[in-house]
């Protein structure tokens, strides 16, 4: 794959993606060199025959996009333009078995964001600013792991509680998978309260489904009940929702849909800016938008995902981002447990469809295929411009190559041509299972926290942009 790269400092690089379509590559100190230019492209330098007019228009658009990118690169110092953000990296003393999930939460109510983590057999939070460990739940003898959590004041006492998904069994779609919550006590361990079970319970978020200020705990299993290898596509995933009540055993529960297959993650959004929460789901179907209209759930497919046979199908991680012009982009890892970073860009003329229509899919751009396994995504403004950047956690090294696990950042430059800068931060530093963003030092910009699987560590990437 042809790229533009400039090493910003030891352990970091920056890459302009999307140039492979244009026959150009930048390497080293931004030295421009041609890679492959067809005879037709050379002929464009002279008079363009009429029969090439359609092709010429496309080429003009691509060349214009390239020139815009190069003007940005060469107008200021390459290092300043190429490096999206500057970070100080701090590794914390905490050692994890597997850092399945991490969230920025003010756990103790002191006004500072703490770091809450679901480890294999523990739930803990690290207190800002000393990062002292507080283990609130521990099951050292459990046969299977915790896997996900969702913060919310469940009982209305003013303290944050955690929804908790546990008994994680990747290979068992017939049983297992517990759903419960941890009640935040005044002192000592938090109290676990069971709600239900669902095989391969994998992700959860609190969502105000019916716009009445009563959030439901939405739970997404990874696989459908009874599904089998290799594709696990025989049955749909039961996307569940639970409304708290005084009695844990009588929480109102609903099956929202069973139409999606192998759902690895979902994002709580307001895609159409109507003031109501909705969901973006990553599954074998690609990107699906779930919204409620007059109490009815509608599903709209927005992104194709990778269209190959299962299990090399669909999308895995998903987050919604915002561009400077007000449009949205949807970032994914593809396929399921995949090796590509992909964005879908909202068309300029897109309007939310009605329930009966099937609108065209959003344009799809592969930003990066130089990784083994992407496993976490966030969309956040890191550099103070008008666009949000895409932050990606890579979990595994790509064997036989220089492409390491760790943190990557993608900065939009010309989204309609698929042109983004890539910055690789701390390669090999964290085998990122999950990450989160937040202003942990109250300096007005967003920092990044990553938790590891094979590396068993926690790191803060302190954003040092002015």
ZIRA-V210338 format. One line per field, one symbol per residue. phi: phi as a letter, one per 40 degrees, with the letter a starting at -180 (. if undefined). psi: psi as a letter, one per 20 degrees, with the letter a starting at -180 (. if undefined). burial: I if it has 16 or more other C-alpha atoms within 10 Angstrom, else O. Layout:
BEGIN
phi = ???
psi = ???
burial = ???
END
This chain:
BEGIN
phi = .cbbbbccadgbabbccgcccbgbabbfcfccacbabccccccccccccccbcccccccdcccccccccccccccbcdccccccabbcbbccccbbcbccaabcacccgcgbccbbbbcdbababbccbcgccbcbaabccccbccaaaacacccgcgbcbbcbbafcbdcbbbaggbbaabccccagccccbcbabadfdbbaacbccbfbgbcbccbbccbcdgcbcccfbcbccccbabbcacbdcbdcbbccabcbbfccaabcbbccfcgbcabbbbadcgbbcbabbfgbcbbbcbbcgccbcdccbgbbcaacbbcccgccbbbbbbcdfcbbbbbbbcccbcbdcccccbccccdbbccabbacacbaaabacbbgcccccbbbbbcbccdgbccbchcbbbbcbaccbgbbcbbcbfcgcbcccaaabiccbfbgbcbbbbbbcccfbbbbbccbcc
psi = pprpqpohrpjqrpporjihijkqqprclkpppqgpprhghhhhhbpoqhijgghhgggggghggghgghhhgihaphghhhogqpqpppprippqfonhqqqopngjkjiqpropporgjqprqpppiikppooippmhjqhrqqhrropqngjkjiqprpqppalongjojhranqpaqoporhqaqqpppqgaqpqkphqqqppnhkljknqqoppoqhqqpjqqqhhkjhqqpnoqpppqrhohikppqqogqkiqpmohrqppamhjkjjpqaqpppahicpppprpokjppqppphqhrpmrqqjlqbrfqpqprprhjirqqpprpqbplakqpqqpppqhjpqprrhiqnrqqqqppohpklrgopjqqqpqohjjaiqqrppppphqqopjrjorrbpqppppgnhijkoqqpppplpihpnohrrrqrnijkjirprppqqqehikrpqpnopjp.
burial = OIIIIIIIOOOIIIIIIIIOOIOIIIOOOIOOOOOOOOOOIOOOOOOOOOOOOOOIOOOOOIOOIIOOIOOOIOOOOIIOIIIIIIOOIOOOOOOIIIIIIIIIIIIOOOOIIIIIIIIIIIIIIIIIOOOOOOIIIIOOOOOIIIIIIIIIOIOOOOIIIIIIIIIIIOOIIIOIIIIIIIIIOOOOIIOIIIIIIIIIIIIIIIIIIIOOOOIIIIIIIIIIIOIIOOIIIOIIIIIIIIIIOOOOOOIOIOOOOOOIIIIIIIIIIOIOOOOIIIIIIIIIIIIIIIIIOOOOOOIIIIIIIIOOOIIIIIIIIIIIIIIOOOOIIIIIIIIIIIIIIIIIIIOOOOOOOOOOOOOOIIIIIIIIOIIIIIIIIIIIIIIOOOIIIIIIIIIIIIOOOOIIIIIIIIIIIOIIIIIIIIIIIIIIIIIIIIIIIIIIOOOOIIIIIIIIIIIIIIIIIIIOOO
END
